[in-house]
Amino acid sequence: MSGEGPTGGRTVGGGTMAHLFRRSMDLLYIVCSLTAGISMVLISAVIPYSVYTRYILNQAASWPEPMAILLTIVLTFFGAAVCYRDSLHMRVRFFVGLMPPAVQGICGVLSELLVAAVALFMMKYGWGLCVATWNSSIDAFPELSVGVTYLPIPIGGAISLLFVVERLTIGGPPEAANPHIGEVMVE
């Protein structure tokens, strides 16, 4: 079967499989962005409340600090997947840029495979952590399983792995249009 791209031109519901996969990854990206953003906003609300109850009311609430820690876990692993997809993660490109284009391509694929290995590690050992702590509870939230609180680790790993598969099969997402590119700031 011949066709363009990794899907061989096969179509699903009027669009190519690559288009469907890209749209799915775009939706997953939005969900992750919203999840990380909401977590950050909640952390920003919980911490001042904790300070208020401790220093103004002189009656420290027991739940804000554990909640902020749990929200930080969510922010970290969903936010990391978002940053990876946007290529906002930390990387050193100087030496790779000095290499011939063919070697640069090999380094790019190797880099993606290393990210996939880390994602698989997060999935395997994050899930193991969830299972090992499933029957434990948090003092501040006795009805909440510790294992549930660690679920963002394997889920974030799985999402990162999907984003790696996206890059390796159909390429990274297109650059977002930035309306400020080319503008000169005048003060």
Backbone bond lengths (Angstrom), bond angles and torsions (degrees), N, CA, C in turn:
res aa  C-N    CA-C-N  psi(-1)  N-CA   C-N-CA  omega(-1)  CA-C   N-CA-C  phi
1 M - - - 1.452 - - 1.517 107.86 -
2 S 1.288 116.99 126.00 1.465 119.96 179.93 1.508 109.48 -107.17
3 G 1.284 114.85 155.22 1.455 120.69 179.80 1.506 109.30 172.67
4 E 1.300 115.76 179.55 1.447 120.06 -178.23 1.510 110.19 -93.10
5 G 1.320 115.89 142.22 1.455 122.13 172.91 1.504 113.04 76.38
6 P 1.321 116.15 179.47 1.450 122.19 -175.38 1.525 113.98 -66.99
7 T 1.310 118.54 -18.74 1.463 119.84 -178.29 1.521 111.75 -87.67
8 G 1.319 117.91 -3.89 1.452 120.38 179.95 1.512 112.94 66.80
9 G 1.301 118.51 20.24 1.455 121.99 177.62 1.522 113.82 80.01
10 R 1.340 118.07 4.66 1.465 119.93 179.66 1.526 109.42 -64.72
11 T 1.321 115.22 144.76 1.455 118.96 -178.09 1.515 110.51 -117.80
12 V 1.307 114.43 153.12 1.462 122.20 176.00 1.514 106.68 -135.66
13 G 1.318 117.43 120.20 1.460 121.26 176.37 1.520 113.30 57.55
14 G 1.314 118.85 36.40 1.456 121.28 176.67 1.511 114.32 89.76
15 G 1.346 119.40 -6.99 1.460 121.54 178.29 1.513 109.67 -128.02
16 T 1.301 115.88 163.26 1.454 117.98 179.37 1.523 109.51 -72.35
17 M 1.321 115.43 159.96 1.457 119.94 177.14 1.526 110.31 -63.31
18 A 1.332 116.56 -35.17 1.460 120.02 177.76 1.532 110.41 -61.91
19 H 1.325 116.10 -41.53 1.466 120.14 178.82 1.529 110.50 -64.77
20 L 1.314 116.95 -42.45 1.466 121.48 178.65 1.529 110.62 -63.19
21 F 1.329 115.87 -43.16 1.461 120.05 178.76 1.525 110.47 -64.23
22 R 1.333 117.00 -42.89 1.472 120.89 179.37 1.525 110.09 -61.51
23 R 1.330 117.04 -44.95 1.470 120.71 179.44 1.530 110.92 -62.61
24 S 1.326 116.59 -39.90 1.466 120.66 177.80 1.521 110.65 -63.09
25 M 1.332 116.68 -42.94 1.466 120.57 178.79 1.526 111.14 -67.86
26 D 1.330 117.13 -34.91 1.469 120.45 175.41 1.528 110.32 -62.47
27 L 1.327 116.70 -43.70 1.467 120.91 179.15 1.532 110.55 -65.08
28 L 1.325 116.77 -44.12 1.465 120.89 178.15 1.523 110.61 -61.30
29 Y 1.318 116.16 -39.51 1.464 121.71 177.20 1.531 111.04 -60.64
30 I 1.317 116.25 -44.37 1.470 120.67 179.60 1.526 110.62 -63.71
31 V 1.328 116.83 -44.01 1.473 120.92 178.89 1.529 110.04 -60.94
32 C 1.332 116.83 -44.40 1.471 120.53 178.90 1.519 111.37 -64.43
33 S 1.323 116.98 -41.92 1.470 121.03 179.08 1.523 110.82 -61.80
34 L 1.319 115.76 -45.52 1.466 119.60 179.09 1.525 111.39 -64.63
35 T 1.322 116.85 -41.78 1.462 120.87 -179.98 1.527 110.19 -62.10
36 A 1.332 116.72 -47.37 1.463 120.26 179.20 1.532 110.84 -65.12
37 G 1.319 117.09 -41.73 1.463 120.88 -179.76 1.520 112.81 -64.82
38 I 1.326 116.09 -43.31 1.469 119.71 177.99 1.518 110.24 -64.50
39 S 1.328 116.80 -38.68 1.463 120.01 177.27 1.520 110.74 -60.67
40 M 1.328 116.52 -42.83 1.466 119.94 -179.87 1.533 111.07 -64.49
41 V 1.311 116.67 -41.82 1.466 120.15 179.07 1.527 110.37 -63.89
42 L 1.329 116.55 -42.92 1.468 119.30 179.21 1.523 111.69 -65.18
43 I 1.328 117.40 -39.39 1.470 120.20 176.05 1.527 109.39 -60.33
44 S 1.332 115.47 -42.17 1.466 120.35 -179.30 1.523 112.29 -66.21
45 A 1.314 117.95 -21.97 1.467 121.16 177.29 1.528 111.48 -90.49
46 V 1.308 117.09 -36.98 1.466 121.59 -174.84 1.527 111.47 -71.27
47 I 1.317 117.75 -42.06 1.467 120.59 -176.81 1.534 111.66 -63.68
48 P 1.338 120.00 -48.31 1.478 118.18 176.81 1.535 112.35 -61.65
49 Y 1.333 117.29 -34.62 1.466 119.57 176.68 1.527 109.99 -61.71
50 S 1.327 115.94 -41.36 1.458 120.50 178.84 1.525 110.98 -62.28
51 V 1.321 116.41 -43.57 1.468 120.91 178.52 1.533 109.93 -63.53
52 Y 1.332 116.34 -42.72 1.467 121.18 179.48 1.532 111.47 -60.15
53 T 1.324 116.60 -48.48 1.472 118.99 -177.70 1.529 111.34 -67.98
54 R 1.319 117.16 -35.25 1.466 119.76 -177.23 1.526 111.75 -75.18
55 Y 1.329 117.86 -46.77 1.459 120.12 -170.81 1.524 114.41 -99.58
56 I 1.303 118.33 -25.70 1.462 119.76 179.93 1.529 110.56 -94.13
57 L 1.348 115.88 -48.97 1.460 119.86 -178.85 1.524 113.12 -86.25
58 N 1.306 117.20 -12.87 1.461 123.11 -177.85 1.528 112.40 59.49
59 Q 1.313 117.23 27.46 1.465 123.22 177.13 1.531 107.33 -138.53
60 A 1.300 115.61 90.45 1.464 119.92 -176.47 1.522 110.94 -65.89
61 A 1.318 115.94 129.82 1.465 120.95 174.28 1.532 107.59 -76.93
62 S 1.321 116.89 144.08 1.463 120.09 -175.71 1.526 113.61 -85.94
63 W 1.314 117.95 -17.93 1.463 120.22 -171.63 1.532 116.86 -92.39
64 P 1.343 121.52 -22.31 1.473 118.38 -174.65 1.533 115.07 -62.23
65 E 1.323 118.14 -42.87 1.462 118.90 -177.89 1.528 112.21 -65.82
66 P 1.336 119.88 -48.33 1.473 118.26 176.26 1.531 112.63 -61.31
67 M 1.339 116.72 -36.12 1.462 118.53 178.74 1.526 110.58 -65.99
68 A 1.318 117.24 -40.71 1.467 120.47 178.69 1.529 110.40 -62.89
69 I 1.317 117.11 -37.87 1.464 120.59 178.44 1.529 110.01 -65.92
70 L 1.325 117.53 -44.39 1.468 121.05 179.11 1.526 111.02 -63.41
71 L 1.318 116.69 -41.33 1.467 120.35 177.81 1.531 111.42 -66.61
72 T 1.319 116.51 -32.06 1.463 120.39 177.44 1.525 110.75 -66.55
73 I 1.325 117.55 -36.28 1.467 120.81 175.96 1.529 109.46 -62.02
74 V 1.320 116.93 -45.22 1.467 121.27 178.65 1.533 109.90 -62.37
75 L 1.329 116.16 -48.58 1.467 121.24 -179.72 1.527 111.00 -58.07
76 T 1.313 116.86 -44.38 1.462 121.43 -175.79 1.525 112.42 -62.95
77 F 1.309 117.96 -51.62 1.456 119.91 -171.24 1.525 113.31 -81.25
78 F 1.313 118.07 -33.96 1.461 119.15 174.71 1.530 109.95 -76.66
79 G 1.330 116.67 -38.20 1.460 120.69 177.29 1.524 112.00 -64.99
80 A 1.335 117.53 -35.86 1.468 120.53 177.96 1.526 110.85 -63.86
81 A 1.320 117.20 -40.63 1.470 120.14 178.28 1.529 110.43 -63.71
82 V 1.321 116.74 -41.53 1.467 121.32 178.59 1.532 110.23 -63.10
83 C 1.325 116.39 -46.28 1.470 120.22 -179.80 1.523 111.22 -63.74
84 Y 1.320 117.52 -37.75 1.465 119.72 177.57 1.529 110.20 -62.31
85 R 1.328 116.59 -47.39 1.467 118.98 -177.81 1.526 111.11 -63.26
86 D 1.323 116.83 -34.65 1.472 121.12 179.77 1.525 112.76 -84.12
87 S 1.318 117.16 1.75 1.473 122.43 -176.23 1.520 111.82 58.45
88 L 1.318 116.42 36.49 1.461 121.39 177.48 1.519 111.67 -99.80
89 H 1.329 116.44 6.05 1.453 120.55 -179.73 1.522 109.91 -76.36
90 M 1.306 115.18 163.06 1.455 120.46 -178.59 1.529 109.43 -74.36
91 R 1.320 116.04 132.18 1.458 120.97 176.89 1.526 108.90 -158.01
92 V 1.309 114.49 156.31 1.449 120.56 179.14 1.521 107.13 -113.39
93 R 1.305 116.83 114.79 1.465 121.27 -175.41 1.531 112.67 -108.76
94 F 1.316 117.40 -3.29 1.458 119.92 -174.52 1.528 111.56 -58.95
95 F 1.344 117.33 -55.11 1.457 120.39 -176.29 1.526 112.21 -68.31
96 V 1.313 116.38 -35.89 1.464 119.49 177.49 1.528 109.55 -63.84
97 G 1.315 117.78 -37.88 1.461 121.86 179.04 1.523 113.62 -64.86
98 L 1.329 117.47 -21.45 1.463 121.53 178.60 1.527 112.51 -82.47
99 M 1.323 116.51 -13.13 1.465 120.65 -176.34 1.525 111.22 -85.54
100 P 1.344 116.66 160.28 1.468 119.76 176.03 1.533 110.83 -61.30
101 P 1.340 117.80 154.27 1.469 121.36 -177.01 1.534 113.94 -53.38
102 A 1.316 118.41 -38.84 1.465 120.25 -179.62 1.527 110.99 -63.68
103 V 1.329 116.45 -42.00 1.463 121.12 179.01 1.531 109.82 -68.46
104 Q 1.328 117.11 -36.60 1.460 120.68 176.94 1.529 110.32 -60.03
105 G 1.330 116.16 -42.37 1.470 120.15 178.07 1.511 111.86 -62.35
106 I 1.328 116.95 -42.51 1.467 121.30 178.54 1.526 109.68 -63.72
107 C 1.326 116.98 -43.37 1.470 120.72 178.15 1.532 111.09 -61.96
108 G 1.338 116.61 -37.86 1.468 120.79 178.24 1.521 111.41 -63.03
109 V 1.330 116.80 -45.79 1.469 120.65 179.05 1.523 109.82 -65.58
110 L 1.336 116.93 -43.09 1.461 120.72 178.81 1.527 110.55 -60.07
111 S 1.324 116.08 -41.62 1.468 120.99 178.01 1.524 111.12 -60.75
112 E 1.330 116.63 -44.71 1.470 120.29 178.63 1.523 111.01 -62.83
113 L 1.327 116.75 -39.58 1.464 120.65 179.30 1.526 111.30 -66.62
114 L 1.329 116.96 -34.38 1.467 119.68 176.08 1.534 110.82 -67.85
115 V 1.314 116.59 -39.22 1.474 119.83 176.25 1.534 109.31 -63.35
116 A 1.330 116.60 -40.32 1.462 120.34 177.52 1.526 110.65 -62.17
117 A 1.335 117.05 -39.28 1.469 120.47 178.66 1.529 110.75 -63.69
118 V 1.324 117.08 -42.19 1.465 120.82 177.61 1.530 109.93 -64.15
119 A 1.326 117.15 -40.86 1.469 120.75 179.08 1.527 110.56 -63.48
120 L 1.312 117.11 -42.00 1.472 120.71 177.53 1.533 110.76 -64.32
121 F 1.330 116.51 -39.20 1.464 121.57 176.09 1.531 110.00 -60.08
122 M 1.328 116.05 -46.39 1.469 120.44 178.88 1.518 111.10 -61.42
123 M 1.323 116.62 -40.45 1.461 120.06 -179.59 1.523 110.56 -65.48
124 K 1.324 116.74 -49.74 1.471 120.95 -175.86 1.526 111.64 -65.89
125 Y 1.317 116.28 -56.24 1.465 119.43 -174.09 1.527 111.96 -79.61
126 G 1.312 117.87 -27.69 1.468 120.00 173.30 1.509 110.91 -65.46
127 W 1.338 116.39 -41.67 1.460 119.76 177.23 1.524 109.96 -65.73
128 G 1.323 117.32 -39.91 1.469 120.69 176.98 1.519 111.11 -60.32
129 L 1.315 116.63 -40.13 1.465 121.14 177.34 1.530 110.47 -64.07
130 C 1.327 116.62 -41.37 1.469 120.40 178.22 1.529 110.81 -61.35
131 V 1.317 116.30 -46.81 1.468 120.92 -178.65 1.526 110.35 -63.96
132 A 1.345 116.70 -43.94 1.465 120.99 -177.49 1.528 112.73 -64.58
133 T 1.330 117.02 -29.08 1.475 120.16 -175.96 1.529 113.15 -108.89
134 W 1.328 116.79 8.57 1.460 120.66 -173.82 1.527 112.88 -59.06
135 N 1.312 118.24 -37.46 1.469 121.24 -174.93 1.520 113.11 -91.39
136 S 1.324 117.28 6.41 1.463 121.02 175.86 1.521 108.50 -97.07
137 S 1.327 115.06 156.86 1.469 117.96 178.06 1.524 109.73 -127.51
138 I 1.314 114.64 164.13 1.463 122.08 179.32 1.523 107.57 -93.39
139 D 1.331 116.64 136.41 1.469 120.22 -177.75 1.519 112.75 -55.05
140 A 1.326 116.84 -44.93 1.465 120.70 -176.69 1.530 112.13 -71.66
141 F 1.344 116.97 -24.58 1.465 122.44 -179.79 1.522 108.63 -132.86
142 P 1.329 118.40 76.65 1.471 121.06 -172.79 1.534 114.12 -60.22
143 E 1.315 117.36 -26.25 1.468 119.28 -179.21 1.528 112.68 -83.78
144 L 1.339 117.87 -4.09 1.458 122.42 -178.13 1.522 110.16 -101.07
145 S 1.318 115.70 122.85 1.460 121.99 178.44 1.525 110.28 -71.32
146 V 1.323 116.40 138.62 1.466 120.80 176.60 1.524 109.10 -62.03
147 G 1.328 117.01 -36.89 1.461 120.97 179.01 1.515 112.24 -58.48
148 V 1.325 117.01 -38.26 1.468 120.80 178.41 1.526 110.12 -64.71
149 T 1.319 116.36 -37.31 1.462 119.21 -177.79 1.525 111.92 -68.47
150 Y 1.341 117.25 -23.07 1.465 120.53 178.36 1.527 113.02 -91.69
151 L 1.316 118.45 -1.42 1.470 120.79 179.49 1.532 114.48 -57.41
152 P 1.336 120.23 -30.76 1.468 118.08 177.28 1.533 114.05 -58.80
153 I 1.323 118.10 -22.03 1.467 119.67 -179.63 1.530 110.75 -68.19
154 P 1.346 119.60 -58.61 1.475 117.18 179.07 1.529 113.16 -68.58
155 I 1.330 117.67 -32.02 1.471 119.64 178.18 1.524 109.82 -66.86
156 G 1.330 117.28 -44.77 1.465 121.03 176.79 1.523 111.46 -61.07
157 G 1.338 116.94 -37.44 1.461 120.59 176.26 1.519 111.85 -64.34
158 A 1.333 116.27 -42.65 1.472 120.16 179.41 1.527 110.93 -64.71
159 I 1.323 116.51 -40.86 1.471 120.12 179.35 1.528 109.86 -66.31
160 S 1.326 116.73 -43.02 1.469 119.71 177.30 1.521 110.67 -60.62
161 L 1.331 117.25 -40.34 1.458 120.76 178.53 1.530 111.08 -63.03
162 L 1.325 116.70 -40.09 1.467 119.66 176.12 1.527 111.35 -61.94
163 F 1.331 116.83 -39.18 1.456 120.24 178.48 1.533 111.05 -68.26
164 V 1.332 117.91 -32.80 1.467 121.09 175.17 1.527 109.45 -66.36
165 V 1.327 116.27 -45.16 1.469 120.43 178.57 1.523 109.64 -59.58
166 E 1.325 116.53 -40.55 1.463 120.40 177.27 1.527 110.41 -57.80
167 R 1.334 117.31 -49.51 1.466 120.61 -178.33 1.520 112.29 -63.19
168 L 1.325 116.33 -39.89 1.464 119.61 -176.47 1.529 112.69 -75.41
169 T 1.329 117.31 -25.57 1.465 119.26 -176.60 1.521 113.34 -98.73
170 I 1.317 117.71 -48.01 1.475 119.63 -176.13 1.521 112.55 -120.67
171 G 1.333 116.83 4.82 1.463 120.60 179.13 1.518 111.29 89.80
172 G 1.308 114.95 166.64 1.457 120.45 178.81 1.514 111.64 -67.71
173 P 1.316 116.25 166.37 1.469 119.20 179.75 1.521 110.21 -66.05
174 P 1.321 116.56 152.47 1.471 118.67 178.27 1.524 110.30 -64.50
175 E 1.312 115.20 150.72 1.461 120.77 178.04 1.518 109.26 -61.35
176 A 1.310 116.46 136.18 1.461 120.54 176.22 1.522 108.86 -71.57
177 A 1.292 115.48 142.81 1.458 119.80 178.83 1.514 108.92 -69.39
178 N 1.311 116.45 123.44 1.454 121.51 178.65 1.520 107.92 -107.17
179 P 1.320 117.75 112.01 1.465 120.19 -176.94 1.523 112.62 -68.73
180 H 1.342 117.98 -11.78 1.457 120.37 -175.98 1.523 113.10 -95.53
181 I 1.323 118.01 -6.15 1.464 119.81 179.20 1.514 108.89 -66.70
182 G 1.280 115.57 132.93 1.462 120.00 177.72 1.517 112.77 91.25
183 E 1.317 117.07 -10.50 1.468 119.00 178.65 1.513 110.15 -81.08
184 V 1.282 116.96 146.34 1.458 122.03 175.25 1.514 106.75 -105.65
185 M 1.312 114.68 128.86 1.457 118.93 -179.41 1.519 109.65 -79.05
186 V 1.300 117.26 124.89 1.459 122.31 178.65 1.512 108.09 -114.98
187 E 1.323 114.38 127.44 1.468 118.14 179.50 1.493 110.86 -110.85
